[in-house]
Amino acid sequence: MTEKRGGGQASRGRLRILLASSSVAALLIGGVAPQAFAQCTIEPGTNQNSVSNSVAINCINIQGITVTGNVTNTGSPPAGIITPTGSSAPAQTGITINNASIGGAVVNAGQIIATHTTANGITVTNNATVSGGIANSGTISSANGNGIFVGANAPTLDTQTFAGGISNSGTVSATAFNGIRVDGVSGFSGGITNSTIISAAGFGIFVGTTNAANVGVSTFAGDISNSGTISGGHEAI
């Protein structure tokens, strides 16, 4: 694994490497979602071709289903703004992929503003699989969590496979934890790329584990590259 830097600058704490239209592809096919999916504005209860949002909502929760295409948030303010308002998961997080299969990518080209305690901008967890990666060209901000989190906070491999990498060509900020964190993944491929701004109180980009009981990342394929600015509160090693 290599770290590459382009013409931008990278300040200390940037890397940690340890090895309106709101549619749900014919929105909620099959009728009303069950109670388990009743916390977020968009929570499809059946398999979907794609999931998209371009209005102001509180969160997107993809749980226990298959989405063959992309999960997308897009639009210029006041459109395409996700502001989680819930007091518990998943309604604390902007976009949650939980025990689900995504055949495409998770894309944010709008705004995700997460303010609740431990809330992430985007979370992929609990045996989820993503084939097309995560792409941010908009704004993701987390006041008390990670900007983007893939994996688990437990000694298990919660995210089975994650392909397509993570790319940021927008802004990712986390005022309490990490900009991008990958931890608890059996297989991660596609690397991590930043071409604009990542800022964090913790690490700008973190791959591995902070807990000796956790498994971290079994395999990581692809480079971690930066041609923008990555800043964080911890030193890079």
N, C-alpha and C positions, 0 to 999 in steps of 0.2 A: 504494500500500500504506500502510496506516495502523497506528499503534499505539494501542490503546485501553486505558485502565486504569479499573477499577471501584473499589469501596470498599476493596479490599485495599491492601497496601503492596508496593512494588517497590524493592528495594535495589540498590546499584550492581552493574554487571556482568550485568544481567538480560537484555538483548537485544542481539543483533548482527544487523543487517539489511543485506545488500549486494545487494540484488536477488537311594469312590472309583470313580471312573469315568474311564477314559481311553479315549476313542473316537476313531476316525478314520472316522466315518460308515460303519460296518461295516468297521472297522479294517483297513487293508491289503487292499483289494479285489484279488483276483487272486493272493493268496498271499504268500509271503515276499518282502521287499524285497531288491533286489540289493545287492551289497557297497558300492556307492557311497552307499547310504543306511543304513549300519551304525554310525553314530557316536552317534546320539541315540535316546532312548527312543521318540520318535514321529518316524518318517521314512517316510511313505507313498510307495510306489514307483509308484502309479498315480493317476489323477485321482480326486478325492473330491468329495462333496457338501458336507462340512464337516469340520473337524478340531477336536477339543476335548480338554481335559485338566482333571481335577479331583483329581489325586493328586500325590504328590511324585515328580518326575522330574528328569532332568538337562538335557534340552533338547528343543525341537521344531525340526525341519529340514524345510522345505517347498522342495523343489528340483526344477525341471524338470517340474512337473505343473500342472494346473489345479484349483483349489478353487473351486467355484461359490458357496459360502456363506462363513461366517466361519471364522477360525482363532482359537480361544478358550482362554484359561487362566483358570479360575475356582475359587473355593473359599476357605473360611476355614482358617487354619493348624490342624492340619498338612496340610490338603488344599490343592491348587492351588499348590504351591510348586515353582518351577523353579530349580534350582541347578546351573548348568553346571560340569562337572568335567573336561572334556577339555583337552588340551594344544594343540590346533589347531582351526581353524575346521572345521565349524560348532559343534563341541561346546564351544567357549568361550562361546557366546552363548545367551541364553535362548530366543528365538524368531528363527529366520532364515528369510527369504523370499528365495530365491536363484533367479533365472532362472525364476520361476514366475508364474502368473496367479491373483490372488485376486479373486473376484467380489464378496465381501462385505468385512468389516472384519477387522483384526487387533486382538483385544480381550484386555486383561489386567485381570481383576478379582480376581486372586490376588496372588502374590508372585513376582518374578523377582529373583534375587540373583546377580549376575555378579562374580566375584572375580579371574578370570585376566587376565594382561597383555593389553591392547588389546581386551578383551571388552566387547561392548555388551549392554544389556538386550534390545533388539529391533533387528534389522537388516533392511532391505529393500534389496536390491542386485542387480547383475548382470542388467540387462535385465528386472527384475521389474516387474509391473504390479499395482497395488492399486486397486480401485474404491471401497471403502468406508472408506478411511482407517485410522488407528490411534487407538484409544480406551483410555486407562488410567484405571481407577477404583480400582486396587489400589496395589501398591508395586513400583517398579522401582528397583533400585540397582546401580550399576556402580562397582567400585573402580578400574578402570584403563582404562575406555573411555567411551563416551557412553551416556546412559540410553536414548535412542531415536535411531537413525541411519538416514536415508533417503538413498541415493545411492551415491557411489563415492569411493575414495581414489586416483583416477587421472585423467589428462586425457581422460576420456571421459564420455559421458552414460550411465552404467550403469543407472540406473532410468529406463525409458522414460516412463511416465506414472504419476502418483500422484494419485488423487482422493479426496475425502472428508475431507481435512485431518487434523490431529493434535490430539487433545483430551486434557487431563489434568485429572481431577477427583479424583486420588489423590495419590501422592507419587512424584516422580522425583528421584533424586539421582545425581550423578556426582562422585566425589572426585578424579578426575584430569583429566577433559575436560569435555564439554558436556552439559547436561541433555537438550536436543533439538537435533540437527544435521541440516540438509538441505543436501546438496552433491552435485552431479553428477546432476541430474535434468532431463530435457528439458521436462517439464510437471508442475507441482505446483498443485493447486487445492484449495480448501476451507479455507485458512488454518490458523493454529495458535492454540489457545485454552488458557489455563490459568486454573482457578478455585480452585486450592488451593496446592500447594507444589512448586516446582522449585528445587533447589539444585545448584550445580556449582562445580568449581574453575576451569573455563573460563568460557564464556558460558552463561547460563541457556537462551537460545534463540539459535541461530546459523543464518542462512540465507545461503549464499554459498560462498566458498572462501577458504582460508588459503594456497593455493598458486597462484602466478601461472600455472603451467602447466595448472591444472585449469579446467574450464569453468563450474563453479558451477551456477547454476540458470537455464535459458533463459527460462522463464516461470513467474511465481508469481502465482496468483490467490487473493484472499481476504485478510482482515485478520489481523494478529497482535494478539491481545487478551489482557489480563491483568486478572483481578479477584481474584487471590490474592496470593501472595508468590513472587517470583522473585529469587534471589540468585546471584551468581557472583563469580569472582575477577577478571574483566576489566570495564573500564568499558563502558557502553553508548554506541553512537554512532548 
